[in-house]
Amino acid sequence: MQAGSTAPLASSVRVQRSRLWRQGLLLSLLLTLLAAALPIASHSASPSDRCQIDRSRQVLSNSTELPIAQRVHPLPGNWAGLPQSSNHYLEAIAPSRYGYLVWAVSPLCIYIEPASVGDTAAEQRQQQWQQAVNQAVADWRPYFDLQLVSNPAKADISIWRRSPPLRRNADGQLDRARTAETSLVFYREGDRALPRYRIDLGLTQGFAGLVSTARHELGHAFGLWGHSDQPEDVMYVAQSSRNIQLTDRDLGTLRHLYQQPTQLGWPLPRSQDGRSQ
């Protein structure tokens, strides 16, 4: 009788041990999943969401220095087919105080001022302007992940339907009116320094000229901060009423540009309080 009673007891112990082992395994799995989830929760949204979220931005003054060295970002994977010849105008592209104007985030968020809906001549002109700008954006899409946004506050590049302000020359006289202008500021987003562009594009050109000019100004916003000396290039210094297409020379210059060093887009070191310096 005594010997027979030990079997149920041993079986009960084994069941309890098995249950405890399963509970321990389950707890270990839960802790592993929690540890994997915490880094995601502690960082900003994934890159694909950056055009939808409200991003904290701090404008960098002209005297702000970044405590990191300039480095070269990897080329985007879909750029393998871009021209690699020596026929480019990189020597005409100016670096900024933080190095070359290379984008290292994706997607890039673009705001286009919407046109009025209607049939009046003025409204149709606005719609033509918007169509031209959309065409120019589409022409750059094979090389950049571009996402349109409806809120200009979320844009990396904003395009506005207005002529640039008049400027005075060294003699105090007003310069001739310009059709477009791209301006640039630097800011900190999270732990990185990035550029932000504003394009002012007036309504004074025909459709072909608007497309070419918008394509040209977007080239500046993608880092081509300078001009070609060849009239067949999109980045030629003078505007054209013709629909100028991107050339191998434009794209070759873009490829060479994105192989240059910059401080933009690289993580900034963190101070002892955890903030980016």
C-alpha positions as CSV (number, residue, x, y, z in Angstrom):
1,M,0.0,0.0,0.0
2,Q,2.8,2.4,0.9
3,A,4.7,1.6,-2.2
4,G,1.6,2.0,-4.4
5,S,0.9,5.5,-3.1
6,T,4.2,7.0,-4.3
7,A,3.3,6.7,-8.0
8,P,0.4,9.2,-7.9
9,L,2.6,11.6,-5.9
10,A,5.5,11.4,-8.4
11,S,3.0,11.9,-11.2
12,S,1.6,14.9,-9.5
13,V,5.1,16.4,-9.1
14,R,5.9,15.8,-12.7
15,V,2.7,17.5,-13.8
16,Q,3.4,20.5,-11.6
17,R,7.0,20.8,-12.9
18,S,5.7,20.5,-16.5
19,R,3.1,23.3,-15.8
20,L,5.8,25.5,-14.2
21,W,8.1,24.9,-17.1
22,R,5.4,25.9,-19.6
23,Q,4.5,29.0,-17.6
24,G,8.2,29.9,-17.5
25,L,8.6,29.4,-21.2
26,L,5.5,31.6,-21.8
27,L,6.8,34.3,-19.5
28,S,10.1,34.2,-21.3
29,L,8.5,34.6,-24.7
30,L,6.4,37.5,-23.4
31,L,9.4,39.3,-22.1
32,T,11.2,38.7,-25.4
33,L,8.3,40.2,-27.3
34,L,8.1,43.1,-24.9
35,A,11.8,43.8,-25.2
36,A,11.5,43.8,-29.0
37,A,8.6,46.2,-29.0
38,L,10.1,48.7,-26.6
39,P,12.7,50.1,-29.0
40,I,9.9,50.6,-31.6
41,A,7.8,52.5,-29.1
42,S,10.7,54.7,-28.0
43,H,11.6,55.9,-31.5
44,S,9.7,57.9,-34.0
45,A,7.4,56.3,-36.6
46,S,8.8,54.2,-39.3
47,P,10.3,56.0,-42.3
48,S,7.3,55.2,-44.5
49,D,5.1,57.1,-42.0
50,R,7.2,60.3,-41.8
51,C,4.9,62.3,-44.2
52,Q,1.8,61.5,-42.1
53,I,3.0,62.2,-38.6
54,D,3.6,65.6,-36.9
55,R,7.4,65.9,-36.8
56,S,9.2,68.2,-34.3
57,R,11.5,70.6,-36.1
58,Q,14.0,73.1,-34.8
59,V,15.4,75.6,-37.2
60,L,19.2,75.8,-37.1
61,S,20.7,79.3,-37.1
62,N,23.5,80.3,-39.4
63,S,26.0,79.9,-36.5
64,T,24.9,76.4,-35.5
65,E,27.7,73.8,-35.9
66,L,27.2,70.1,-36.0
67,P,29.5,67.9,-33.8
68,I,29.9,65.2,-36.5
69,A,32.2,64.6,-39.4
70,Q,31.1,64.7,-43.0
71,R,30.5,61.2,-44.4
72,V,29.1,59.7,-47.6
73,H,25.7,58.1,-47.6
74,P,25.0,54.9,-49.5
75,L,23.4,55.4,-52.9
76,P,19.8,54.5,-53.2
77,G,19.4,50.9,-54.5
78,N,17.4,52.0,-57.6
79,W,20.2,54.3,-58.8
80,A,22.3,51.5,-60.2
81,G,21.3,52.5,-63.7
82,L,22.2,56.2,-63.4
83,P,25.0,57.4,-65.7
84,Q,28.5,57.1,-64.2
85,S,30.4,58.9,-66.9
86,S,32.7,61.9,-66.4
87,N,30.3,64.0,-68.3
88,H,28.8,66.0,-65.4
89,Y,28.8,69.5,-63.9
90,L,29.5,68.6,-60.2
91,E,32.1,71.3,-60.1
92,A,29.3,73.9,-60.5
93,I,27.3,72.4,-57.5
94,A,27.9,74.3,-54.3
95,P,28.1,72.5,-50.9
96,S,26.3,74.1,-47.9
97,R,27.9,74.8,-44.6
98,Y,27.1,71.2,-43.6
99,G,28.4,69.7,-46.8
100,Y,26.6,68.7,-50.0
101,L,22.8,68.9,-50.0
102,V,22.2,65.2,-50.0
103,W,18.8,63.7,-48.9
104,A,19.3,60.7,-46.6
105,V,15.6,60.2,-45.6
106,S,12.7,58.6,-47.4
107,P,10.1,59.3,-48.5
108,L,10.4,63.0,-49.2
109,C,7.2,64.9,-48.5
110,I,6.1,67.4,-51.1
111,Y,3.3,70.0,-50.8
112,I,1.9,71.6,-53.9
113,E,-0.4,74.6,-53.4
114,P,-3.8,73.4,-54.7
115,A,-5.6,75.1,-57.5
116,S,-9.1,76.6,-57.3
117,V,-11.9,74.5,-58.8
118,G,-13.9,76.4,-61.5
119,D,-14.1,77.4,-65.1
120,T,-12.9,81.0,-65.1
121,A,-9.8,82.0,-66.9
122,A,-7.9,82.6,-63.7
123,E,-9.0,79.2,-62.2
124,Q,-8.1,77.4,-65.4
125,R,-4.7,79.0,-65.3
126,Q,-4.2,77.8,-61.7
127,Q,-5.2,74.3,-62.8
128,Q,-2.7,74.4,-65.6
129,W,0.0,75.5,-63.1
130,Q,-0.8,72.5,-60.9
131,Q,-0.8,70.1,-63.8
132,A,2.6,71.4,-64.8
133,V,4.0,71.0,-61.3
134,N,2.6,67.5,-61.0
135,Q,4.3,66.6,-64.2
136,A,7.6,67.9,-63.0
137,V,7.3,65.9,-59.8
138,A,6.4,62.8,-61.7
139,D,9.6,63.2,-63.8
140,W,11.7,63.0,-60.6
141,R,9.9,60.0,-59.1
142,P,12.1,57.4,-60.7
143,Y,15.0,58.7,-58.6
144,F,13.3,59.7,-55.3
145,D,10.4,58.3,-53.2
146,L,8.1,61.3,-53.3
147,Q,4.9,61.5,-51.3
148,L,2.4,64.4,-51.7
149,V,1.0,65.9,-48.5
150,S,-1.9,68.3,-48.0
151,N,-0.3,70.1,-45.1
152,P,2.7,72.4,-45.9
153,A,3.9,72.1,-42.3
154,K,4.7,68.4,-43.0
155,A,6.6,69.1,-46.2
156,D,10.3,68.8,-46.9
157,I,9.6,70.7,-50.2
158,S,6.7,73.1,-50.6
159,I,5.8,74.6,-53.9
160,W,3.8,77.8,-54.0
161,R,1.9,79.5,-56.8
162,R,3.5,82.9,-56.6
163,S,6.3,84.9,-58.2
164,P,9.4,85.5,-56.2
165,P,9.8,88.9,-54.5
166,L,11.7,91.6,-56.5
167,R,15.3,92.2,-55.6
168,R,17.4,95.3,-55.7
169,N,20.9,95.3,-57.3
170,A,24.0,96.9,-55.9
171,D,22.9,100.2,-57.3
172,G,19.6,100.1,-55.5
173,Q,17.6,99.5,-58.7
174,L,15.0,96.8,-58.9
175,D,16.2,93.7,-60.8
176,R,13.9,92.3,-63.5
177,A,11.2,90.0,-62.3
178,R,12.0,86.3,-61.9
179,T,9.7,83.4,-62.6
180,A,10.8,81.1,-59.9
181,E,13.1,80.9,-56.8
182,T,14.1,78.1,-54.4
183,S,15.0,79.0,-50.9
184,L,16.6,76.8,-48.2
185,V,16.7,76.5,-44.4
186,F,18.3,73.9,-42.2
187,Y,16.5,72.3,-39.2
188,R,16.8,69.4,-36.8
189,E,14.3,66.7,-37.0
190,G,14.7,64.1,-34.2
191,D,18.4,63.3,-34.1
192,R,19.3,64.5,-37.6
193,A,19.9,67.8,-39.4
194,L,18.0,68.1,-42.7
195,P,17.3,70.7,-45.3
196,R,13.9,72.1,-46.1
197,Y,13.0,73.9,-49.3
198,R,10.4,76.4,-50.5
199,I,9.8,76.9,-54.2
200,D,8.0,80.0,-55.4
201,L,6.8,79.5,-59.0
202,G,4.8,82.2,-60.8
203,L,2.1,82.0,-63.4
204,T,3.8,84.0,-66.1
205,Q,4.9,81.1,-68.4
206,G,3.2,78.8,-70.8
207,F,2.7,75.1,-69.9
208,A,6.0,73.8,-71.3
209,G,7.9,76.6,-69.6
210,L,6.2,75.9,-66.3
211,V,7.0,72.2,-66.5
212,S,10.7,72.9,-67.3
213,T,11.0,75.6,-64.6
214,A,9.4,73.4,-61.9
215,R,11.6,70.5,-63.0
216,H,14.6,72.8,-62.6
217,E,13.6,74.2,-59.2
218,L,13.0,70.6,-57.9
219,G,16.5,69.8,-59.1
220,H,17.8,72.5,-56.6
221,A,15.6,71.0,-53.9
222,F,17.1,67.5,-54.6
223,G,20.6,69.0,-54.0
224,L,21.7,70.3,-57.4
225,W,22.5,73.7,-55.9
226,G,24.1,75.2,-59.0
227,H,23.7,75.4,-62.7
228,S,24.8,73.6,-65.9
229,D,26.4,75.6,-68.7
230,Q,24.7,73.5,-71.4
231,P,21.3,74.7,-72.6
232,E,20.0,71.2,-73.2
233,D,20.3,70.3,-69.4
234,V,17.4,70.8,-67.1
235,M,19.7,72.7,-64.7
236,Y,20.9,75.2,-67.3
237,V,21.3,78.6,-65.8
238,A,18.7,80.4,-68.0
239,Q,15.0,79.5,-68.1
240,S,13.4,78.2,-71.3
241,S,10.0,78.2,-72.8
242,R,10.6,74.7,-74.1
243,N,9.9,71.5,-72.3
244,I,13.5,70.6,-71.3
245,Q,13.9,67.0,-70.2
246,L,16.3,65.5,-67.7
247,T,19.5,64.6,-69.5
248,D,22.2,61.9,-68.8
249,R,24.4,64.8,-67.8
250,D,21.8,66.0,-65.2
251,L,21.4,62.5,-63.8
252,G,25.2,61.8,-63.9
253,T,25.7,65.0,-61.9
254,L,23.0,63.8,-59.4
255,R,24.8,60.5,-59.0
256,H,28.2,62.1,-58.4
257,L,26.6,64.6,-56.0
258,Y,25.2,61.8,-53.8
259,Q,28.7,60.3,-53.5
260,Q,29.9,63.4,-51.8
261,P,30.3,63.8,-48.0
262,T,27.8,65.7,-45.8
263,Q,26.8,66.1,-42.2
264,L,23.1,66.1,-43.2
265,G,21.1,63.0,-42.4
266,W,23.6,61.4,-40.0
267,P,22.6,60.8,-36.4
268,L,23.8,63.4,-34.0
269,P,25.6,62.3,-30.8
270,R,23.5,62.4,-27.7
271,S,24.4,64.3,-24.5
272,Q,24.2,62.8,-21.0
273,D,20.6,63.9,-20.7
274,G,19.8,61.8,-23.8
275,R,19.2,64.8,-26.1
276,S,20.8,65.2,-29.5
277,Q,23.6,67.8,-29.4
